Amino acid sequence: MTVLATFFWGWLLGAALLGFCMGWIAVVHRARGVSKVWMRWLALLAAALVAASFARIVPGRFGYWLDLFLVMFALYLVGCAIGSWLRDWVVSRSKPAS
C-alpha cells in the first residue's frame, strides 16, 4: 500500500478531491436513489472485491490494478462524505432561524 501511496499520490489526491466536489453538489441532486435490492448487490460486489484483494486471488498486474482501484474508490467515497457533510453544514448555517 505504501508503494501505491508514494507513486500514485497525485491520482489518490485527485480521487479524493473529485469525491469532495461530487459530494458537495450531490446534496442538491433530486434524482431517484438506488433501490435496496441494487444496494445489496453492490455491497456484495464491493465485499467480494475487497476479499479478493486481501486474499491475493488476482495475481500480477490485474491484482495491482484491483488494489489501486479499491484505494481510489475508498478515497472517492471519503471525499463524497466530507463534501456532503460540509455542504449540509454550510447550508444549514445560512438558513434563517424559524
All heavy atoms as an XYZ file, in Angstrom:
774
protein
N       0.807     -1.194      0.000
C       0.000      0.000      0.000
C       0.853      1.262      0.000
O       0.454      2.265     -0.569
C      -0.926      0.020      1.211
C      -2.113     -0.886      1.101
S      -3.130     -0.434     -0.277
C      -4.121     -1.858     -0.413
N       2.004      1.227      0.649
C       2.844      2.419      0.653
C       3.389      2.715     -0.732
O       3.604      3.876     -1.062
C       4.012      2.267      1.653
O       4.752      1.100      1.333
C       3.503      2.206      3.067
N       3.585      1.671     -1.532
C       4.014      1.890     -2.913
C       2.927      2.637     -3.672
O       3.201      3.580     -4.429
C       4.344      0.549     -3.602
C       4.606      0.737     -5.078
C       5.524     -0.114     -2.936
N       1.667      2.228     -3.479
C       0.565      2.919     -4.130
C       0.488      4.378     -3.678
O       0.274      5.277     -4.493
C      -0.754      2.217     -3.831
C      -0.992      0.862     -4.482
C      -2.297      0.268     -3.994
C      -0.991      0.970     -5.986
N       0.665      4.602     -2.393
C       0.540      5.955     -1.856
C       1.683      6.857     -2.317
O       1.458      8.036     -2.604
C       0.485      5.911     -0.332
N       2.902      6.335     -2.405
C       4.016      7.180     -2.805
C       4.073      7.396     -4.314
O       4.426      8.477     -4.772
C       5.354      6.582     -2.334
O       5.484      5.256     -2.832
C       5.453      6.590     -0.835
N       3.704      6.398     -5.088
C       3.807      6.514     -6.539
C       2.586      7.205     -7.151
O       2.711      7.982     -8.093
C       3.995      5.129     -7.165
C       4.332      5.180     -8.620
C       5.576      5.641     -9.042
C       3.418      4.786     -9.566
C       5.887      5.697    -10.384
C       3.715      4.836    -10.920
C       4.962      5.299    -11.328
N       1.403      6.946     -6.611
C       0.161      7.480     -7.166
C      -0.471      8.542     -6.274
O      -1.690      8.708     -6.281
C      -0.848      6.346     -7.395
C      -0.447      5.382     -8.464
C      -0.156      4.069     -8.148
C      -0.370      5.786     -9.777
C       0.209      3.177     -9.131
C      -0.004      4.898    -10.772
C       0.287      3.594    -10.454
N       0.326      9.287     -5.521
C      -0.249     10.246     -4.586
C      -1.079     11.304     -5.303
O      -2.101     11.755     -4.778
C       0.825     10.893     -3.728
C       1.742     11.812     -4.487
C       2.914     11.471     -5.089
C       1.527     13.200     -4.744
N       3.446     12.574     -5.706
C       2.625     13.648     -5.508
C       0.533     14.103     -4.402
C       2.752     14.959     -5.938
C       0.652     15.410     -4.836
C       1.754     15.828     -5.594
N      -0.692     11.707     -6.479
C      -1.454     12.701     -7.223
C      -2.816     12.177     -7.652
O      -3.834     12.870     -7.567
N      -2.843     10.922     -8.115
C      -4.105     10.308     -8.523
C      -5.006     10.075     -7.322
O      -6.226     10.237     -7.419
C      -3.843      8.994     -9.253
C      -3.278      9.202    -10.615
C      -1.959      9.131    -10.962
C      -3.989      9.545    -11.796
N      -1.815      9.407    -12.296
C      -3.046      9.659    -12.839
C      -5.325      9.771    -12.071
C      -3.411      9.985    -14.132
C      -5.686     10.095    -13.372
C      -4.746     10.196    -14.380
N      -4.416      9.695     -6.202
C      -5.210      9.477     -4.990
C      -5.788     10.796     -4.474
O      -6.949     10.856     -4.062
C      -4.363      8.793     -3.917
C      -3.835      7.405     -4.282
C      -2.914      6.882     -3.191
C      -4.977      6.446     -4.526
N      -4.989     11.844     -4.521
C      -5.474     13.159     -4.127
C      -6.576     13.620     -5.083
O      -7.587     14.184     -4.658
C      -4.329     14.166     -4.104
C      -4.683     15.595     -3.726
C      -5.180     15.658     -2.292
C      -3.486     16.496     -3.932
N      -6.396     13.358     -6.372
C      -7.418     13.708     -7.357
C      -8.723     12.974     -7.114
O      -9.804     13.545     -7.262
N      -8.637     11.693     -6.737
C      -9.851     10.926     -6.446
C     -10.574     11.504     -5.236
O     -11.804     11.612     -5.226
C      -9.511      9.459     -6.209
N      -9.811     11.886     -4.217
C     -10.427     12.472     -3.023
C     -11.052     13.827     -3.336
O     -12.161     14.132     -2.876
C      -9.394     12.606     -1.909
N     -10.371     14.652     -4.132
C     -10.921     15.961     -4.487
C     -12.143     15.834     -5.392
O     -13.113     16.589     -5.248
C      -9.848     16.819     -5.153
C      -8.732     17.308     -4.242
C      -7.677     18.060     -5.040
C      -9.283     18.174     -3.125
N     -12.113     14.895     -6.316
C     -13.274     14.663     -7.164
C     -14.459     14.186     -6.319
O     -15.595     14.625     -6.526
C     -12.948     13.640     -8.247
C     -14.053     13.327     -9.238
C     -14.382     14.564    -10.062
C     -13.646     12.184    -10.134
N     -14.200     13.315     -5.370
C     -15.248     12.876     -4.459
C     -15.796     14.026     -3.634
O     -17.006     14.130     -3.412
N     -14.911     14.909     -3.180
C     -15.355     16.076     -2.417
C     -16.280     16.944     -3.261
O     -17.345     17.366     -2.794
C     -14.146     16.890     -1.950
C     -14.520     18.132     -1.206
C     -14.876     18.067      0.130
C     -14.531     19.362     -1.842
C     -15.232     19.204      0.823
C     -14.893     20.505     -1.161
C     -15.237     20.436      0.172
N     -15.896     17.197     -4.509
C     -16.733     18.017     -5.398
C     -18.074     17.344     -5.680
O     -19.120     17.998     -5.668
C     -15.998     18.291     -6.702
S     -14.554     19.338     -6.500
N     -18.061     16.061     -5.912
C     -19.315     15.360     -6.181
C     -20.195     15.312     -4.935
O     -21.420     15.415     -5.023
C     -19.044     13.932     -6.674
C     -18.417     13.857     -8.045
S     -19.445     14.584     -9.316
C     -18.568     16.082     -9.666
N     -19.600     15.165     -3.778
C     -20.365     15.208     -2.539
C     -20.957     16.587     -2.285
O     -22.061     16.711     -1.769
N     -20.226     17.620     -2.669
C     -20.710     18.985     -2.483
C     -21.948     19.243     -3.335
O     -22.913     19.850     -2.877
C     -19.605     19.970     -2.835
C     -19.968     21.388     -2.572
C     -20.556     22.251     -3.431
C     -19.768     22.101     -1.358
N     -20.738     23.467     -2.830
C     -20.252     23.414     -1.561
C     -19.214     21.768     -0.128
C     -20.216     24.373     -0.569
C     -19.165     22.737      0.853
C     -19.662     24.010      0.640
N     -21.947     18.779     -4.598
C     -23.092     19.050     -5.457
C     -24.189     17.997     -5.323
O     -25.300     18.221     -5.770
C     -22.685     19.194     -6.939
C     -22.147     17.893     -7.494
C     -21.722     20.320     -7.121
C     -21.923     17.920     -8.983
N     -23.904     16.866     -4.711
C     -24.902     15.798     -4.591
C     -26.010     16.152     -3.614
O     -27.086     15.571     -3.674
C     -24.241     14.494     -4.160
N     -25.791     17.099     -2.747
C     -26.813     17.480     -1.777
C     -28.018     18.077     -2.493
O     -29.156     17.873     -2.096
C     -26.224     18.485     -0.749
C     -27.294     18.991      0.191
C     -25.113     17.828      0.026
N     -27.810     18.758     -3.592
C     -28.908     19.399     -4.308
C     -29.440     18.516     -5.432
O     -30.316     18.922     -6.162
C     -28.477     20.775     -4.879
C     -28.173     21.726     -3.754
C     -27.295     20.631     -5.805
N     -28.942     17.321     -5.571
C     -29.389     16.393     -6.613
C     -30.731     15.800     -6.204
O     -30.900     15.315     -5.108
C     -28.336     15.294     -6.785
C     -28.616     14.358     -7.894
N     -28.724     14.771     -9.195
C     -28.800     13.030     -7.920
C     -28.968     13.732     -9.964
N     -29.021     12.657     -9.207
N     -31.711     15.793     -7.125
C     -33.064     15.363     -6.798
C     -33.487     14.096     -7.529
O     -34.659     13.828     -7.666
C     -34.063     16.474     -7.131
C     -33.806     17.779     -6.440
C     -34.296     17.739     -5.019
N     -34.205     19.058     -4.429
C     -33.371     19.393     -3.474
N     -32.540     18.511     -3.011
N     -33.368     20.599     -2.979
N     -32.568     13.307     -8.003
C     -32.916     12.087     -8.742
C     -33.281     10.965     -7.769
O     -33.022     11.036     -6.561
C     -31.754     11.651     -9.613
N     -33.872      9.913     -8.325
C     -34.215      8.743     -7.503
C     -32.936      8.050     -7.036
O     -31.957      7.986     -7.764
C     -35.033      7.762     -8.322
C     -36.447      8.217     -8.553
C     -37.259      7.186     -9.293
N     -36.934      5.833     -8.863
C     -37.100      4.760     -9.619
N     -37.562      4.880    -10.835
N     -36.804      3.570     -9.170
N     -32.989      7.517     -5.848
C     -31.852      6.793     -5.306
C     -31.799      5.357     -5.812
O     -32.667      4.896     -6.557
N     -30.790      4.659     -5.406
C     -30.614      3.255     -5.771
C     -31.543      2.418     -4.904
O     -31.659      2.647     -3.694
C     -29.144      2.832     -5.563
C     -28.935      1.382     -5.916
C     -28.219      3.711     -6.385
N     -32.201      1.423     -5.503
C     -33.123      0.583     -4.747
C     -32.359     -0.289     -3.749
O     -31.146     -0.482     -3.873
C     -33.943     -0.295     -5.691
O     -33.107     -1.271     -6.283
N     -33.074     -0.824     -2.781
C     -32.431     -1.657     -1.754
C     -31.859     -2.934     -2.338
O     -30.823     -3.416     -1.887
C     -33.428     -1.971     -0.637
C     -33.736     -0.784      0.210
C     -34.524     -1.171      1.432
C     -34.788      0.066      2.253
N     -35.247     -0.247      3.575
N     -32.515     -3.475     -3.352
C     -32.011     -4.699     -3.984
C     -30.681     -4.421     -4.663
O     -29.709     -5.178     -4.491
C     -33.047     -5.244     -4.992
C     -32.478     -6.405     -5.777
C     -34.320     -5.635     -4.282
N     -30.622     -3.326     -5.420
C     -29.371     -2.972     -6.077
C     -28.291     -2.621     -5.050
O     -27.106     -2.924     -5.260
C     -29.571     -1.793     -7.027
C     -29.978     -2.235     -8.396
C     -31.224     -2.196     -8.916
C     -29.132     -2.829     -9.377
N     -31.209     -2.725    -10.173
C     -29.932     -3.112    -10.493
C     -27.777     -3.142     -9.428
C     -29.421     -3.685    -11.639
C     -27.275     -3.718    -10.578
C     -28.090     -3.984    -11.661
N     -28.678     -1.973     -3.973
C     -27.720     -1.616     -2.936
C     -27.087     -2.865     -2.322
O     -25.889     -2.902     -2.069
C     -28.407     -0.785     -1.853
C     -27.448     -0.175     -0.872
S     -26.479      1.132     -1.575
C     -27.645      2.447     -1.499
N     -27.891     -3.890     -2.117
C     -27.348     -5.140     -1.566
C     -26.395     -5.808     -2.540
O     -25.347     -6.319     -2.144
C     -28.493     -6.081     -1.199
C     -29.231     -5.625      0.028
C     -30.267     -6.629      0.461
N     -30.997     -6.100      1.599
C     -32.296     -6.091      1.702
N     -33.045     -6.581      0.734
N     -32.879     -5.589      2.766
N     -26.759     -5.827     -3.834
C     -25.877     -6.430     -4.835
C     -24.558     -5.660     -4.957
O     -23.486     -6.263     -5.080
C     -26.565     -6.502     -6.199
C     -27.490     -7.659     -6.326
C     -28.852     -7.610     -6.335
C     -27.143     -9.043     -6.420
N     -29.371     -8.876     -6.445
C     -28.344     -9.769     -6.502
C     -25.938     -9.732     -6.453
C     -28.362    -11.154     -6.614
C     -25.964    -11.108     -6.560
C     -27.154    -11.803     -6.634
N     -24.635     -4.344     -4.903
C     -23.417     -3.546     -4.976
C     -22.544     -3.731     -3.738
O     -21.306     -3.775     -3.834
C     -23.774     -2.070     -5.169
C     -24.373     -1.716     -6.526
C     -24.843     -0.269     -6.524
C     -23.394     -1.974     -7.644
N     -23.170     -3.847     -2.580
C     -22.410     -4.105     -1.356
C     -21.750     -5.480     -1.403
O     -20.602     -5.653     -0.970
C     -23.315     -3.996     -0.136
N     -22.456     -6.467     -1.946
C     -21.884     -7.803     -2.095
C     -20.708     -7.793     -3.074
O     -19.675     -8.416     -2.810
C     -22.963     -8.774     -2.569
C     -22.551    -10.243     -2.702
C     -22.211    -10.811     -1.332
C     -23.659    -11.034     -3.356
N     -20.845     -7.058     -4.162
C     -19.755     -6.935     -5.125
C     -18.540     -6.259     -4.495
O     -17.404     -6.711     -4.671
C     -20.216     -6.148     -6.353
C     -19.152     -5.838     -7.393
C     -18.646     -7.112     -8.050
C     -19.689     -4.861     -8.415
N     -18.770     -5.193     -3.743
C     -17.674     -4.495     -3.077
C     -16.984     -5.403     -2.063
O     -15.747     -5.436     -1.975
C     -18.186     -3.234     -2.398
N     -17.757     -6.156     -1.296
C     -17.176     -7.079     -0.321
C     -16.364     -8.174     -1.023
O     -15.287     -8.560     -0.538
C     -18.268     -7.692      0.539
N     -16.861     -8.670     -2.154
C     -16.130     -9.696     -2.896
C     -14.822     -9.144     -3.452
O     -13.786     -9.833     -3.427
C     -16.998    -10.242     -4.023
N     -14.831     -7.906     -3.934
C     -13.603     -7.303     -4.453
C     -12.577     -7.073     -3.345
O     -11.378     -7.322     -3.530
C     -13.919     -5.990     -5.169
C     -14.615     -6.106     -6.508
C     -14.986     -4.731     -7.030
C     -13.755     -6.850     -7.510
N     -13.046     -6.625     -2.192
C     -12.127     -6.423     -1.062
C     -11.575     -7.760     -0.587
O     -10.376     -7.887     -0.297
C     -12.835     -5.659      0.079
C     -12.014     -5.678      1.347
C     -13.122     -4.231     -0.351
N     -12.421     -8.789     -0.527
C     -11.945    -10.118     -0.118
C     -10.938    -10.663     -1.120
O      -9.927    -11.260     -0.723
C     -13.136    -11.071      0.013
N     -11.182    -10.461     -2.406
C     -10.229    -10.922     -3.429
C      -8.909    -10.182     -3.310
O      -7.835    -10.765     -3.518
C     -10.819    -10.731     -4.823
N      -8.965     -8.924     -2.949
C      -7.736     -8.154     -2.781
C      -6.935     -8.635     -1.570
O      -5.716     -8.795     -1.644
C      -8.072     -6.675     -2.624
O      -6.913     -5.918     -2.381
N      -7.629     -8.849     -0.458
C      -6.933     -9.303      0.743
C      -6.389    -10.719      0.598
O      -5.329    -11.033      1.131
C      -7.843     -9.225      1.970
C      -7.911     -7.860      2.575
C      -9.120     -7.209      2.705
C      -6.771     -7.225      3.020
C      -9.192     -5.946      3.261
C      -6.824     -5.964      3.581
C      -8.047     -5.320      3.694
N      -7.116    -11.559     -0.108
C      -6.687    -12.948     -0.279
C      -5.663    -13.100     -1.397
O      -5.135    -14.184     -1.600
C      -7.900    -13.831     -0.559
N      -5.393    -12.036     -2.122
C      -4.445    -12.059     -3.243
C      -4.836    -13.113     -4.288
O      -3.995    -13.832     -4.815
C      -3.021    -12.306     -2.768
C      -2.510    -11.303     -1.798
C      -2.015    -10.112     -2.540
N      -1.462     -9.134     -1.595
C      -1.529     -7.865     -1.796
N      -2.101     -7.403     -2.868
N      -1.048     -7.029     -0.921
N      -6.137    -13.170     -4.584
C      -6.644    -14.118     -5.572
C      -6.266    -13.679     -6.978
O      -5.931    -14.507     -7.832
C      -8.172    -14.267     -5.431
C      -8.495    -14.932     -4.100
C      -8.762    -15.045     -6.584
C      -9.964    -14.993     -3.789
N      -6.305    -12.372     -7.218
C      -5.980    -11.843     -8.542
C      -4.477    -11.557     -8.586
O      -3.990    -10.683     -7.886
C      -6.791    -10.560     -8.827
C      -6.509    -10.044    -10.214
C      -8.266    -10.805     -8.621
N      -3.722    -12.284     -9.415
C      -2.269    -12.118     -9.422
C      -1.796    -11.027    -10.394
O      -2.524    -10.600    -11.288
C      -1.781    -13.480     -9.889
C      -2.862    -13.955    -10.794
C      -4.141    -13.419    -10.211
N      -0.576    -10.601    -10.196
C       0.123     -9.764    -11.157
C      -0.439     -8.368    -11.332
O      -0.878     -7.715    -10.392
N      -0.407     -7.924    -12.577
C      -0.808     -6.571    -12.925
C      -2.272     -6.307    -12.585
O      -2.624     -5.235    -12.100
C      -0.579     -6.345    -14.414
C      -0.988     -4.969    -14.864
C      -0.776     -4.789    -16.335
N       0.656     -4.874    -16.620
C       1.163     -4.813    -17.829
N       0.359     -4.703    -18.872
N       2.458     -4.882    -18.013
N      -3.137     -7.283    -12.831
C      -4.562     -7.079    -12.564
C      -4.838     -6.976    -11.066
O      -5.725     -6.232    -10.643
C      -5.384     -8.186    -13.211
C      -5.294     -8.173    -14.709
C      -4.641     -9.184    -15.375
C      -5.833     -7.128    -15.437
C      -4.537     -9.164    -16.750
C      -5.734     -7.095    -16.807
C      -5.078     -8.119    -17.480
N      -4.082     -7.692    -10.251
C      -4.208     -7.551     -8.804
C      -3.756     -6.177     -8.335
O      -4.357     -5.583     -7.436
N      -2.697     -5.679     -8.961
C      -2.207     -4.336     -8.665
C      -3.259     -3.297     -9.028
O      -3.524     -2.365     -8.270
C      -0.916     -4.112     -9.445
C      -0.212     -2.820     -9.177
C       0.431     -2.584     -7.970
C      -0.172     -1.831    -10.146
C       1.095     -1.395     -7.732
C       0.484     -0.638     -9.925
C       1.118     -0.432     -8.721
O       1.764      0.743     -8.491
N      -3.886     -3.469    -10.181
C      -4.941     -2.549    -10.604
C      -6.147     -2.637     -9.681
O      -6.797     -1.624     -9.405
C      -5.357     -2.838    -12.029
C      -4.361     -2.441    -13.062
C      -3.263     -1.651    -12.896
C      -4.369     -2.832    -14.430
N      -2.588     -1.526    -14.076
C      -3.233     -2.241    -15.033
C      -5.188     -3.630    -15.199
C      -2.935     -2.420    -16.372
C      -4.889     -3.800    -16.532
C      -3.785     -3.200    -17.114
N      -6.458     -3.836     -9.213
C      -7.569     -4.004     -8.281
C      -7.291     -3.262     -6.980
O      -8.162     -2.552     -6.458
C      -7.831     -5.486     -8.006
C      -8.907     -5.795     -6.967
C     -10.270     -5.315     -7.440
C      -8.930     -7.279     -6.663
N      -6.078     -3.408     -6.458
C      -5.714     -2.693     -5.230
C      -5.789     -1.187     -5.431
O      -6.314     -0.456     -4.581
C      -4.311     -3.079     -4.785
C      -4.212     -4.498     -4.290
O      -5.268     -5.106     -4.027
O      -3.081     -5.010     -4.175
N      -5.278     -0.715     -6.560
C      -5.313      0.714     -6.846
C      -6.751      1.206     -6.984
O      -7.116      2.261     -6.452
C      -4.525      1.018     -8.117
C      -4.428      2.472     -8.531
C      -3.727      3.296     -7.460
C      -3.699      2.592     -9.860
N      -7.587      0.450     -7.662
C      -8.997      0.818     -7.806
C      -9.679      0.913     -6.444
O     -10.420      1.868     -6.178
C      -9.726     -0.195     -8.688
C     -11.219     -0.095     -8.609
C     -11.891      0.943     -9.230
C     -11.954     -1.025     -7.887
C     -13.271      1.048     -9.149
C     -13.330     -0.933     -7.803
C     -13.992      0.110     -8.429
N      -9.445     -0.065     -5.582
C     -10.110     -0.063     -4.277
C      -9.664      1.111     -3.416
O     -10.485      1.734     -2.731
C      -9.862     -1.390     -3.566
C     -10.580     -2.600     -4.171
C     -10.125     -3.877     -3.485
C     -12.081     -2.440     -4.095
N      -8.377      1.438     -3.463
C      -7.891      2.577     -2.681
C      -8.461      3.876     -3.233
O      -8.925      4.745     -2.479
C      -6.343      2.607     -2.668
C      -5.827      3.897     -2.073
C      -5.795      1.424     -1.907
N      -8.465      4.015     -4.561
C      -9.006      5.236     -5.164
C     -10.510      5.364     -4.908
O     -11.009      6.456     -4.623
C      -8.711      5.271     -6.663
C      -7.259      5.530     -6.982
S      -6.935      5.608     -8.735
C      -7.617      7.210     -9.116
N     -11.224      4.256     -4.975
C     -12.664      4.295     -4.735
C     -12.960      4.634     -3.275
O     -13.898      5.396     -2.987
C     -13.297      2.962     -5.126
C     -14.788      2.964     -5.094
C     -15.510      3.799     -5.925
C     -15.481      2.143     -4.221
C     -16.894      3.816     -5.898
C     -16.863      2.139     -4.190
C     -17.570      2.983     -5.033
N     -12.165      4.093     -2.352
C     -12.366      4.411     -0.937
C     -12.113      5.899     -0.678
O     -12.885      6.549      0.042
C     -11.448      3.554     -0.072
N     -11.067      6.450     -1.278
C     -10.801      7.874     -1.109
C     -11.886      8.727     -1.759
O     -12.249      9.786     -1.241
C      -9.433      8.227     -1.683
C      -8.249      7.772     -0.846
C      -6.948      8.026     -1.574
C      -8.245      8.455      0.501
N     -12.406      8.271     -2.876
C     -13.513      8.975     -3.522
C     -14.736      9.007     -2.603
O     -15.375     10.051     -2.439
C     -13.853      8.291     -4.849
C     -15.061      8.858     -5.534
C     -14.977     10.024     -6.284
C     -16.301      8.233     -5.438
C     -16.088     10.558     -6.913
C     -17.410      8.749     -6.063
C     -17.301      9.919     -6.801
O     -18.406     10.430     -7.410
N     -15.052      7.874     -1.989
C     -16.211      7.821     -1.090
C     -16.001      8.678      0.154
O     -16.941      9.333      0.619
C     -16.512      6.377     -0.705
C     -17.079      5.500     -1.814
C     -17.298      4.088     -1.301
C     -18.357      6.072     -2.371
N     -14.788      8.696      0.687
C     -14.495      9.558      1.840
C     -14.641     11.022      1.439
O     -15.218     11.836      2.178
C     -13.083      9.258      2.393
C     -12.625     10.321      3.366
C     -13.067      7.896      3.056
N     -14.141     11.375      0.256
C     -14.305     12.739     -0.232
C     -15.766     13.098     -0.418
O     -16.190     14.220     -0.101
N     -16.565     12.159     -0.935
C     -18.014     12.394     -1.086
C     -18.667     12.649      0.261
O     -19.496     13.563      0.397
C     -18.683     11.193     -1.746
S     -18.454     11.073     -3.513
N     -18.319     11.857      1.244
C     -18.919     12.015      2.577
C     -18.545     13.363      3.187
O     -19.400     14.065      3.742
C     -18.483     10.873      3.485
N     -17.294     13.755      3.063
C     -16.854     15.036      3.624
C     -17.504     16.199      2.881
O     -17.976     17.160      3.496
C     -15.314     15.129      3.586
C     -14.711     14.122      4.558
C     -14.847     16.543      3.926
C     -13.212     13.985      4.453
N     -17.573     16.117      1.548
C     -18.206     17.178      0.774
C     -19.677     17.320      1.091
O     -20.189     18.443      1.228
N     -20.393     16.206      1.212
C     -21.815     16.262      1.561
C     -22.016     16.847      2.951
O     -22.914     17.674      3.166
C     -22.431     14.865      1.524
O     -22.601     14.439      0.235
N     -21.198     16.418      3.886
C     -21.328     16.901      5.249
C     -21.046     18.402      5.318
O     -21.792     19.153      5.965
C     -20.385     16.138      6.171
C     -20.382     16.676      7.559
C     -21.355     16.526      8.493
C     -19.362     17.477      8.146
N     -20.997     17.191      9.635
C     -19.775     17.779      9.460
C     -18.141     17.957      7.706
C     -19.015     18.545     10.307
C     -17.382     18.728      8.558
C     -17.813     19.011      9.849
N     -19.993     18.855      4.651
C     -19.676     20.277      4.686
C     -20.746     21.114      3.990
O     -21.105     22.196      4.465
C     -18.311     20.539      4.036
C     -17.107     20.260      4.912
C     -15.825     20.466      4.130
C     -17.110     21.127      6.145
N     -21.266     20.627      2.875
C     -22.319     21.367      2.182
C     -23.565     21.459      3.059
O     -24.187     22.520      3.158
C     -22.643     20.684      0.856
C     -23.810     21.231      0.102
C     -23.535     22.644     -0.387
N     -24.705     23.215     -0.996
C     -24.802     23.538     -2.270
N     -23.777     23.347     -3.068
N     -25.902     24.065     -2.729
N     -23.934     20.371      3.710
C     -25.088     20.388      4.608
C     -24.848     21.350      5.761
O     -25.749     22.090      6.152
C     -25.364     18.977      5.119
C     -26.610     18.920      5.986
O     -27.656     19.410      5.519
O     -26.520     18.401      7.111
N     -23.646     21.365      6.297
C     -23.308     22.248      7.407
C     -23.374     23.713      6.979
O     -23.914     24.556      7.693
C     -21.917     21.891      7.925
C     -21.486     22.691      9.105
C     -22.013     22.654     10.355
C     -20.435     23.654      9.123
N     -21.342     23.536     11.167
C     -20.367     24.150     10.435
C     -19.539     24.119      8.180
C     -19.438     25.123     10.802
C     -18.612     25.084      8.545
C     -18.577     25.575      9.845
N     -22.851     24.019      5.791
C     -22.867     25.393      5.304
C     -24.281     25.854      5.020
O     -24.685     26.966      5.373
C     -21.972     25.530      4.048
C     -22.201     26.853      3.343
C     -20.509     25.371      4.422
N     -25.083     25.000      4.368
C     -26.450     25.380      4.036
C     -27.306     25.515      5.286
O     -28.111     26.438      5.404
C     -27.061     24.347      3.045
C     -28.550     24.548      2.871
C     -26.348     24.428      1.717
N     -27.126     24.635      6.252
C     -27.935     24.723      7.472
C     -27.556     25.949      8.313
O     -28.408     26.486      9.018
C     -27.798     23.446      8.304
O     -26.493     23.324      8.815
N     -26.331     26.389      8.224
C     -25.924     27.601      8.964
C     -26.475     28.850      8.333
O     -26.700     29.846      9.012
C     -24.402     27.709      9.018
C     -23.782     26.784     10.022
C     -22.336     27.038     10.175
N     -22.095     28.478     10.346
C     -20.928     28.994     10.565
N     -19.872     28.237     10.636
N     -20.764     30.300     10.697
N     -26.693     28.839      7.015
C     -27.157     30.052      6.334
C     -28.675     30.186      6.350
O     -29.189     31.226      5.941
C     -26.644     30.062      4.892
O     -27.182     28.982      4.176
N     -29.414     29.175      6.813
C     -30.869     29.267      6.893
C     -31.256     30.166      8.062
O     -30.661     30.094      9.137
C     -31.486     27.874      7.104
C     -31.412     26.983      5.897
C     -32.087     25.664      6.199
C     -31.951     24.726      5.038
N     -32.499     23.407      5.344
N     -32.277     30.990      7.876
C     -32.716     31.824      8.993
C     -33.413     30.964     10.052
O     -34.061     29.981      9.755
C     -33.709     32.808      8.355
C     -34.133     32.157      7.092
C     -33.005     31.262      6.658
N     -33.260     31.366     11.290
C     -33.890     30.639     12.399
C     -35.399     30.853     12.336
O     -35.884     31.962     12.146
C     -33.347     31.117     13.725
N     -36.148     29.779     12.509
C     -37.611     29.916     12.443
C     -38.264     29.622     13.764
O     -37.787     29.103     14.672
C     -38.188     28.996     11.392
O     -37.782     27.674     11.579
